[in-house]
Each structure stands twice: as structure tokens, then as C-alpha cells.
Amino acid sequence: MAHTDTDARAREVQLQVYRSMSPDRRFAIAVDMSQEVRRIAYEQIRLRHPEYSELEARRALLGLLYGDELASRVPLEHAKFPQ
């Protein structure tokens, strides 16, 4: 079992709530969480590397998410990034 800071009873309630949701609602929550994690990662890149241009920061985020080799092949003008 993974380490967690959530009490076991609270975790069970949380699971019950998720199970009661429609698949569409659970999917929407997962997408929102993923976007938030990407936004936070991007902000951290900008904080740690203020010298990076916008494109360098975007490339760094893609490298973090997908690996540097794949990131180097993505045309940045077509990629969506957190605001």
C-alpha cells in the first residue's frame, strides 16, 4: 500500500464519493488534476530557471513529461501549455 497522509476512514469516504460519480465526472476530475500538475511543474521550471526564454521553458516541461528525445521533436507552436 502506498504511503499517504489521508486517514484510512477519510480515504474510504473519498473512494465512496468517487465511486458514486459518473465516469464522465471522474474523467473530468482526472483531466483537471493533470492540468494542475502540469501548471505547477511549468511554474517551478520558470522559478528555477528565470533565464529560460518562453520556448526553453516549454521545451523543459515537455522534456519533464515525455523525455528529452521526444520533446525535441515536438513543434512548440502546436503544443498547448499551462497559462
C-alpha positions as CSV (number, residue, x, y, z in Angstrom):
1,M,0.0,0.0,0.0
2,A,1.3,3.5,-0.9
3,H,2.2,5.9,1.8
4,T,-0.5,8.5,2.4
5,D,-1.3,11.4,4.7
6,T,-5.0,10.6,4.5
7,D,-6.6,8.8,7.4
8,A,-8.0,5.4,6.4
9,R,-11.6,6.4,7.2
10,A,-11.3,9.6,5.3
11,R,-9.8,7.7,2.4
12,E,-12.8,5.2,2.4
13,V,-15.2,8.1,2.3
14,Q,-13.3,9.7,-0.6
15,L,-13.4,6.4,-2.5
16,Q,-17.1,6.1,-1.9
17,V,-17.6,9.6,-3.3
18,Y,-15.5,8.8,-6.4
19,R,-17.4,5.6,-6.9
20,S,-20.7,7.4,-6.8
21,M,-19.7,9.7,-9.6
22,S,-20.4,9.1,-13.3
23,P,-17.5,8.1,-15.4
24,D,-17.6,11.4,-17.2
25,R,-17.3,13.3,-13.9
26,R,-14.4,11.1,-12.8
27,F,-12.7,11.7,-16.1
28,A,-13.2,15.5,-15.8
29,I,-11.7,15.5,-12.4
30,A,-8.7,13.5,-13.6
31,V,-8.2,15.9,-16.5
32,D,-8.4,18.9,-14.1
33,M,-5.8,17.3,-11.8
34,S,-3.5,16.6,-14.7
35,Q,-3.7,20.1,-16.0
36,E,-3.0,21.5,-12.5
37,V,0.1,19.3,-12.1
38,R,1.4,20.5,-15.5
39,R,0.8,24.1,-14.5
40,I,2.6,23.6,-11.2
41,A,5.5,21.9,-13.0
42,Y,5.7,24.7,-15.5
43,E,5.7,27.4,-12.8
44,Q,8.5,25.6,-11.0
45,I,10.6,25.4,-14.2
46,R,10.1,29.2,-14.6
47,L,11.1,29.8,-10.9
48,R,14.2,27.6,-11.1
49,H,15.3,28.9,-14.4
50,P,14.4,32.6,-14.8
51,E,17.0,32.8,-17.6
52,Y,14.9,30.5,-19.8
53,S,13.0,32.0,-22.6
54,E,9.4,31.1,-23.0
55,L,10.3,28.4,-25.6
56,E,13.1,27.0,-23.4
57,A,10.7,26.7,-20.5
58,R,8.1,25.0,-22.7
59,R,10.7,22.6,-24.0
60,A,11.8,21.8,-20.4
61,L,8.3,21.0,-19.5
62,L,7.9,18.7,-22.4
63,G,11.2,17.0,-21.5
64,L,10.0,16.5,-18.0
65,L,6.7,15.0,-19.2
66,Y,7.8,12.9,-22.1
67,G,11.6,12.7,-22.1
68,D,14.1,15.0,-23.9
69,E,14.3,12.9,-27.1
70,L,10.6,13.1,-27.8
71,A,10.3,16.7,-26.5
72,S,13.0,17.8,-29.0
73,R,10.8,16.6,-31.9
74,V,7.6,18.5,-30.9
75,P,6.9,21.7,-32.8
76,L,6.3,24.1,-29.9
77,E,3.9,26.3,-31.9
78,H,1.4,23.5,-31.9
79,A,1.7,22.5,-28.3
80,K,-0.7,23.8,-25.6
81,F,0.8,24.9,-22.4
82,P,-0.5,26.0,-19.0
83,Q,-1.2,29.6,-18.5
